């Protein structure tokens, strides 16, 4: 009986990992009553909570959880309770119970993913199997993404067949003009999965030149291939925040390998030109190459994405207000929501207004410029849901105050320190997980300006990876099995 339960739990675990690329499955949406964040992995996480985590707790086995994150969870509940004593302008027949229950459920989902992965991975064997399943799950994702890309580049449109298939995989059912969506709700969500989870993982393994698979072709690992295509598909999502996240991950990588590049550059110059340049000159040449690469990338983006075609045009910025410049680049709505969230935080800086409640204040906090935009008017006058922050950082600040934000920030610092410690280990596998965690946190800083949901599992999972390896490596007597 125990063996069967054990096998079932591992089956749930494998399915959870394999289905991660799908963010909004219609069937899951019906079960969760959510039209956007409806990853099937959430259901499987629930099964593992009930059939694996609860029995583990009842047997009084050691359970790892991050104290700062647990305190953030408790404080979010407290903040939501105190919201009943605030003068909140209720709208659209929505109640505090409805919005706060929804907000707390999303946080519990995220917390559940972190707790599951940080406790499920207890040995090197499980870690390697986990990465292998994640790698294999990328194959159907990349095939479907490639079909989307080829369809648009060759035909300039998507066939009804492709749209019908996408409608089975995503609640939006949309394929966007000139942008790759993968299995996600929209291109920016696909970019989020890549920058927060997949690219950091494959980049970490590629830096250490290791593979969880045994075979390499011409010294190229499967992870190297996954990294290459992940970056290619990220570019074709045309997610600007995703590209910014990738750029800053690249900056961190360049800083880390700058000394190595100096040594290699010095050897190359000596071999090719018989000139022995000092480290200072080689470093200067590399900096110039970095700057040229940055300028070239900005120029490429301005030509690649029509929304950014005036990025390098000085007239775009002359005698223009910030809101007008933001509208030029089609981010005005997001910026207005950020500002509204920040103004809510200014009014309730200590405890916030409770999870899910900031949208009640937006009508009075949004600037006058906002009402000239189509999206906010549509949300306020036609839709039955509240506007949201479109920004995780202003969401946390406005809904849990500086107290909750501090706890969440401390948790991120803790994950960063654990990842940094793993990066310094002598085992290349642990080093790769450490690098993955560092890259993911760098990306998360910027991705936080684009997403505002706790229910997207990807940043919780990469944090869980780091905590799991840190735990069994440094806090458990078992190092590997």
C-alpha positions in Angstrom: 0.0 0.0 0.0 2.8 2.4 0.9 4.6 1.6 -2.4 1.4 2.4 -4.3 0.9 5.7 -2.5 4.6 6.5 -3.1 4.3 5.8 -6.8 1.1 7.9 -7.1 2.8 10.8 -5.4 5.7 10.6 -7.8 3.2 10.4 -10.7 1.5 13.6 -9.5 5.0 15.2 -9.2 6.0 14.3 -12.7 2.7 15.5 -14.2 3.0 18.8 -12.2 6.4 19.4 -13.8 5.4 18.2 -17.3 2.3 20.5 -17.4 4.1 23.6 -16.2 4.2 25.3 -19.7 0.4 25.5 -19.7 -0.7 28.5 -17.7 -4.5 28.7 -18.4 -6.1 25.3 -19.3 -9.8 25.8 -19.9 -10.7 22.6 -18.0 -8.7 23.8 -15.0 -10.3 27.2 -15.3 -13.7 25.6 -14.9 -12.6 23.7 -11.8 -10.9 26.8 -10.3 -13.4 29.3 -11.6 -10.6 31.4 -12.9 -10.4 32.6 -16.5 -6.7 33.6 -16.4 -4.4 31.9 -14.0 -5.6 28.3 -14.4 -2.4 26.1 -14.6 -3.2 22.4 -14.4 -0.2 22.1 -12.2 -2.2 23.9 -9.5 -4.6 20.9 -9.3 -1.7 18.5 -9.1 -0.1 20.7 -6.4 -3.3 20.4 -4.5 -3.2 16.6 -4.7 0.4 16.6 -3.4 -0.6 18.8 -0.5 -3.4 16.4 0.5 -1.8 13.0 -0.2 1.9 13.8 0.4 2.4 16.9 2.6 -0.4 16.3 5.1 0.6 12.7 5.9 4.2 13.9 6.2 3.1 16.5 8.8 1.0 13.9 10.7 4.0 11.6 10.8 5.9 14.5 12.4 8.6 14.4 9.7 10.9 17.4 9.3 9.2 20.1 7.2 11.1 23.0 5.7 9.4 26.4 5.4 10.8 29.8 5.1 10.0 31.9 8.2 9.9 35.3 6.4 7.6 33.8 3.8 5.4 32.2 6.5 5.3 35.5 8.3 4.3 37.3 5.1 1.4 34.8 4.7 0.3 35.3 8.2 0.5 39.1 7.9 -1.4 39.1 4.7 -4.3 37.3 6.5 -4.0 39.9 9.3 -4.0 42.8 6.8 -7.1 41.4 5.1 -8.9 41.1 8.4 -8.1 44.7 9.4 -9.5 45.8 6.0 -13.0 45.3 7.4 -12.3 48.4 9.6 -11.4 50.6 6.7 -13.7 52.8 4.7 -13.4 50.9 1.4 -15.4 52.2 -1.6 -17.1 48.9 -2.7 -18.0 48.7 -6.4 -19.6 46.4 -9.0 -21.6 44.3 -6.4 -18.3 42.9 -5.2 -17.8 42.3 -1.4 -14.6 42.3 0.7 -15.2 38.6 1.3 -15.1 37.9 -2.4 -12.0 39.9 -3.3 -10.0 38.9 -0.2 -10.9 35.2 -0.5 -9.7 35.3 -4.1 -6.5 37.2 -3.1 -5.7 34.9 -0.3 -6.3 31.7 -2.4 -3.8 32.9 -5.0 -1.2 33.5 -2.2 -1.9 30.0 -0.7 -1.4 28.5 -4.2 2.0 30.2 -4.5 3.0 29.2 -1.0 1.9 25.7 -1.7 4.1 25.4 -4.7 7.1 26.7 -2.7 6.4 24.3 0.2 6.0 21.3 -2.0 9.1 21.7 -4.1 11.3 22.8 -1.3 10.4 19.6 0.6 9.9 17.1 -2.2 13.4 17.4 -3.6 15.5 15.7 -0.9 18.3 14.0 -2.9 20.4 14.5 -6.0 18.5 11.7 -7.7 15.2 13.4 -7.2 16.8 16.7 -8.3 18.1 15.2 -11.5 14.9 13.4 -12.3 13.0 16.6 -11.7 15.2 18.6 -14.2 14.9 15.8 -16.7 11.1 15.9 -16.7 11.2 19.7 -17.0 13.5 19.4 -20.0 11.4 16.8 -21.7 8.3 19.0 -21.1 9.9 21.7 -23.3 9.8 19.5 -26.4 6.0 19.8 -27.1 6.2 23.5 -26.0 8.9 24.3 -28.5 7.3 22.3 -31.3 4.0 24.3 -30.8 5.9 27.6 -30.5 7.9 26.8 -33.7 4.6 26.1 -35.6 3.2 29.4 -34.5 6.4 31.2 -35.5 6.6 29.5 -39.0 2.9 30.1 -39.6 3.2 33.8 -39.0 6.5 34.3 -40.9 5.3 32.2 -43.9 1.6 33.0 -44.1 1.3 36.2 -42.1 -1.7 34.7 -40.2 -2.8 31.7 -38.1 -5.1 29.1 -39.5 -8.4 28.1 -37.9 -6.8 24.8 -37.0 -4.1 26.5 -35.0 -6.6 28.8 -33.3 -8.8 25.9 -32.4 -5.9 24.0 -30.9 -4.9 27.1 -28.9 -8.4 27.4 -27.6 -8.1 23.9 -26.1 -4.8 24.9 -24.4 -5.6 28.4 -23.2 -8.6 30.2 -21.9 -7.8 33.2 -24.1 -7.7 31.0 -27.2 -5.8 33.8 -28.9 -2.7 33.8 -31.1 -1.3 37.2 -31.3 -0.1 39.0 -34.5 3.6 38.5 -34.9 4.1 37.2 -31.4 4.7 33.7 -30.0 2.3 32.6 -27.2 3.4 29.0 -26.6 0.9 27.2 -24.3 0.4 30.4 -22.3 -2.6 32.8 -21.8 -0.7 35.5 -23.7 2.8 36.2 -25.1 3.9 38.2 -22.0 3.0 35.2 -19.8 5.0 32.9 -22.0 7.9 35.3 -21.6 7.4 35.2 -17.9 7.8 31.4 -17.8 10.9 31.6 -19.8 12.7 34.4 -18.0 11.7 33.4 -14.4 12.1 29.6 -14.7 13.3 28.0 -17.8 16.1 30.3 -19.0 17.7 30.6 -15.5 17.7 26.8 -15.1 19.2 26.1 -18.5 21.7 29.0 -18.2 22.8 27.7 -14.8 23.5 24.2 -16.2 25.1 25.6 -19.4 27.5 27.8 -17.4 28.8 24.8 -15.5 28.9 22.8 -18.7 26.9 19.9 -17.1 23.9 17.9 -18.2 21.3 15.8 -16.4 21.4 13.6 -19.5 24.3 11.4 -20.4 24.8 12.1 -24.1 26.2 15.2 -25.8 26.4 15.8 -29.5 29.6 17.7 -30.6 29.9 18.7 -26.9 26.5 20.4 -27.1 24.1 19.3 -24.3 20.4 19.1 -24.4 20.3 22.0 -21.9 22.4 24.1 -24.3 19.8 23.5 -27.0 16.9 24.3 -24.7 18.7 27.6 -23.6 19.2 28.6 -27.3 15.6 28.0 -28.3 14.3 29.6 -25.0 16.0 32.8 -25.9 14.9 32.7 -29.5 11.2 32.2 -28.5 11.6 34.9 -25.8 12.6 37.4 -28.5 9.6 36.5 -30.6 7.2 36.9 -27.7 8.1 40.6 -28.1 7.7 41.0 -24.4 9.6 44.1 -23.5 9.9 43.4 -19.8 11.0 39.9 -20.7 13.8 41.3 -22.9 14.8 43.7 -20.2 15.0 40.8 -17.7 17.2 38.9 -20.2 19.4 41.9 -20.6 20.0 42.3 -16.9 20.7 38.6 -16.5 23.2 39.0 -19.3 24.8 42.0 -17.5 25.2 39.9 -14.4 26.7 37.0 -16.4 29.2 39.4 -18.1 30.3 40.8 -14.7 30.8 37.3 -13.4 32.9 36.1 -16.4 34.6 39.4 -17.2 37.9 38.2 -15.6 37.8 35.0 -17.7 37.1 36.9 -20.8 40.1 39.1 -20.1 42.4 36.1 -19.9 40.9 34.6 -23.1 41.1 37.9 -24.9 44.7 38.4 -23.9 45.6 34.9 -25.3 43.7 35.6 -28.5 45.5 39.0 -29.1 48.9 37.5 -28.3 48.3 34.5 -30.6 46.8 36.5 -33.5 48.8 39.8 -33.4 51.8 38.8 -31.3 51.0 41.7 -29.0 51.0 41.4 -25.2 48.3 43.9 -24.1 47.8 44.6 -20.4 44.6 43.5 -18.6 43.5 47.2 -18.5 43.5 47.5 -22.3 41.8 44.1 -22.8 39.2 45.1 -20.2 38.6 48.4 -22.0 38.1 46.6 -25.3 35.6 44.3 -23.7 33.7 47.2 -22.2 33.5 48.8 -25.7 32.2 45.5 -27.1 29.5 45.5 -24.3 28.4 49.0 -25.1 28.3 48.3 -28.9 26.2 45.2 -28.1 23.8 47.2 -25.9 23.4 49.9 -28.5 22.9 47.3 -31.3 20.3 45.5 -29.1 18.3 48.8 -28.5 18.5 49.6 -32.3 17.2 46.0 -33.1 14.3 46.3 -30.6 13.3 49.7 -32.2 13.1 48.0 -35.6 11.8 44.6 -34.5 8.8 45.8 -32.4 6.5 48.4 -34.0 5.6 49.6 -30.5 9.2 50.8 -30.0 9.8 52.3 -33.5 10.2 55.8 -32.0 12.5 54.7 -29.2 15.5 56.4 -30.7 13.6 59.4 -32.1 14.5 62.5 -30.0 11.1 64.1 -30.9 9.4 61.5 -28.9 10.7 63.0 -25.7 10.7 66.7 -26.5 8.2 68.8 -24.5 6.2 65.7 -23.6 4.8 64.6 -20.2 5.8 61.2 -18.9 2.2 59.9 -19.4 2.3 60.9 -23.1 5.7 59.2 -23.6 4.3 56.0 -21.9 1.3 56.1 -24.2 3.6 56.4 -27.2 5.1 53.1 -26.3 1.7 51.6 -25.4 2.5 51.2 -21.7 0.4 54.1 -20.4 -2.3 51.9 -18.9 0.2 49.9 -16.9 2.0 53.0 -15.7 -1.3 54.6 -14.6 -2.2 51.4 -12.6 1.2 51.5 -11.0 0.7 55.1 -10.0 -2.7 54.3 -8.6 -1.3 51.4 -6.5 1.4 53.6 -5.2 -1.1 56.2 -4.1 -3.1 53.6 -2.3 0.1 52.6 -0.5 0.7 56.3 0.4 -2.7 56.4 2.1 -2.3 53.0 3.9 1.5 52.6 4.3 1.7 50.3 7.3 -0.9 47.5 6.9 -2.2 48.1 3.4 -5.8 47.6 2.4 -5.9 43.8 2.3 -5.3 41.3 -0.5 -7.4 42.0 -3.6 -8.8 45.3 -2.3 -6.5 47.9 -3.9 -8.7 47.9 -7.1 -11.6 49.4 -5.1 -9.6 52.6 -4.7 -8.4 53.0 -8.4 -11.3 55.1 -9.6 -10.4 57.9 -7.2 -6.6 57.3 -7.5 -6.1 57.1 -11.2 -4.9 60.3 -12.9 -7.1 62.3 -15.3 -5.0 61.1 -18.2 -6.2 57.5 -17.6 -9.7 58.3 -18.7 -8.5 59.1 -22.2 -7.4 55.5 -22.5 -9.7 52.7 -23.8 -8.7 49.9 -21.5 -9.5 51.6 -18.1 -12.8 52.9 -19.4 -13.8 49.5 -20.6 -12.9 47.9 -17.2 -14.8 50.5 -15.1 -17.9 50.7 -17.2 -18.3 47.4 -19.0 -16.5 44.6 -17.1 -17.6 43.0 -13.8 -14.1 42.8 -12.3 -11.8 45.4 -10.6 -8.7 46.8 -12.2 -5.4 45.6 -10.8 -1.9 46.9 -10.2 -0.3 45.1 -13.1 2.7 45.3 -10.8 3.6 42.8 -8.1 5.6 45.4 -6.1 2.9 48.0 -5.9 0.4 45.3 -5.2 2.3 44.0 -2.2 2.8 47.6 -1.0 -0.8 48.7 -1.4 -2.4 45.6 -0.1 0.0 44.6 2.8 1.9 47.9 3.4 5.5 48.4 4.0 5.4 45.7 6.7 4.3 42.9 4.4 6.6 44.2 1.6 9.5 44.0 4.1 8.8 40.4 4.9 8.5 39.4 1.2 11.7 41.3 0.5 13.6 39.5 3.3 12.4 36.2 1.9 13.9 37.2 -1.5 17.2 38.2 0.2 17.2 34.8 1.9 16.8 33.0 -1.4 19.5 35.1 -2.9 21.9 34.3 0.0 21.1 30.6 -0.3 21.6 30.7 -4.1 24.9 32.5 -3.6 26.1 29.9 -1.2 25.2 27.1 -3.6 27.1 28.9 -6.4 30.3 28.7 -4.3 29.9 24.9 -3.7 32.4 22.6 -5.4 29.7 20.4 -6.9 28.8 21.7 -10.4 25.2 20.6 -10.1 24.7 22.6 -6.9 26.5 25.5 -8.5 24.2 25.5 -11.5 21.1 25.6 -9.2 22.8 28.5 -7.3 23.3 30.4 -10.6 19.7 29.6 -11.7 18.4 31.1 -8.5 20.5 34.3 -8.9 19.4 34.7 -12.5 15.8 34.1 -11.6 15.8 36.8 -8.8 17.4 39.3 -11.1 14.7 38.6 -13.7 12.0 38.6 -11.0 12.9 42.2 -10.0 11.9 43.3 -13.5 9.1 40.8 -14.2 7.5 42.0 -11.0 6.6 45.2 -13.0 4.6 43.2 -15.4 2.7 40.5 -13.4 0.7 40.9 -10.2 -0.5 37.4 -9.4 0.8 35.1 -6.6 -0.8 32.1 -8.4 1.7 31.9 -11.2 3.9 29.1 -10.0 7.2 29.8 -11.8 9.0 32.2 -9.3 7.8 30.0 -6.4 9.3 26.9 -8.1 12.7 28.3 -8.8 12.9 29.6 -5.2 11.8 26.2 -4.1 14.6 24.6 -6.1 17.2 26.7 -4.4 15.7 26.1 -0.9 15.4 22.4 -1.4 19.0 21.9 -2.5 20.2 24.3 0.3 18.2 22.4 2.8 19.4 18.8 2.0 23.0 20.0 1.4 23.5 22.2 4.5 20.7 21.5 6.9 20.2 17.8 6.6 22.6 15.0 7.4 21.8 13.5 4.0 24.0 15.1 1.3 23.1 12.9 -1.7 21.8 9.6 -2.5 
